[in-house]
């Protein structure tokens, strides 16, 4: 008989819980709908640190700052060399970032910023977002400009005396600038439609 008493007690407890839940549900249904009130408005200042988008074709969005080739070598040696190797010629984690210019027209492509990037701001944008691999977005804009200058110099694209900033980086002519074709498939010209769409 003890199991029957336990079962009856369990049933009584379940009924009590259902009764409480039912009363709470009815109370919630009777209350007026307050509308959605999640979060709070966000200001431009609040999102400034997230707004790191750079339009790579002309450099729009590049932040203030500057960096020289010599400064870039110092930053590179301190924060990049361990993965990319001395003078960006390849290390234990990544292959070379130097050379390969013109190799995209051959069967033995060498993927480097100098060989594949059509615009120099791509290099800045990538370093800013993703490097160093163990601490992405930890470099200052000045450090990113400097490392970009160093890598562009190693690829023979700017002189050792060059200073990279918002305007000079966007003016660097990359060797593979015309090595891409415009994607003219019909779906790339799709127009966004939310109502009465064709």
Residue pairs with C-beta under 8 A, 6 or more apart in sequence:
51 61
52 61
52 63
52 125
52 128
52 129
52 137
53 61
54 60
54 61
54 62
54 121
54 124
54 125
54 128
55 61
55 121
56 119
56 121
56 122
56 125
57 118
57 119
57 121
58 119
58 121
58 170
59 119
59 120
59 121
59 166
59 167
59 169
59 170
62 121
62 124
62 165
62 166
62 169
62 170
63 141
63 166
64 141
64 165
64 166
65 140
65 141
65 142
65 144
65 145
65 165
65 166
66 142
66 145
66 163
66 164
66 165
67 75
67 142
67 143
67 144
67 145
67 146
67 147
67 148
67 149
67 163
67 164
67 165
68 146
68 149
68 162
68 163
68 164
69 146
69 149
69 150
69 153
69 158
69 159
69 160
69 161
69 162
70 160
71 142
71 143
71 146
71 149
71 150
72 145
72 146
72 147
72 148
72 149
72 150
72 151
72 153
73 150
74 146
75 139
75 143
75 146
75 147
75 150
76 84
76 88
76 147
76 150
76 151
79 131
79 132
79 139
79 143
80 88
80 131
80 132
80 147
81 91
82 91
82 92
82 93
83 91
83 92
83 93
83 94
83 132
83 133
84 90
84 91
84 93
84 94
84 97
85 91
85 92
85 94
85 96
87 98
87 154
88 96
88 97
88 98
88 150
88 151
88 154
89 96
89 97
89 98
90 96
90 97
93 133
95 111
96 110
96 112
97 112
97 113
97 151
97 154
97 155
98 112
98 114
98 151
98 154
98 155
99 110
99 112
99 114
99 115
99 155
100 109
100 110
100 111
100 112
100 114
100 115
100 116
101 112
101 114
101 115
101 155
101 156
101 175
101 176
102 115
102 175
103 109
103 110
103 115
104 115
104 116
104 176
104 179
105 179
109 115
109 116
112 155
113 122
113 123
113 151
113 152
113 155
114 152
114 155
114 156
114 157
114 174
114 175
115 175
115 176
116 176
117 123
117 174
117 176
118 174
118 176
118 177
118 178
118 179
118 180
119 170
119 174
119 177
120 148
120 152
120 157
120 169
120 170
120 172
120 174
121 169
121 170
123 148
123 151
123 152
124 144
124 145
124 148
124 164
124 169
127 139
127 144
127 147
127 148
128 137
128 139
128 141
128 144
129 136
129 137
130 136
131 139
131 147
132 138
132 139
139 147
145 164
145 165
145 169
146 164
148 164
148 169
149 158
149 162
149 163
149 164
152 158
152 162
152 164
152 172
153 159
153 160
153 162
157 172
157 173
157 174
157 175
158 164
158 172
162 168
164 172
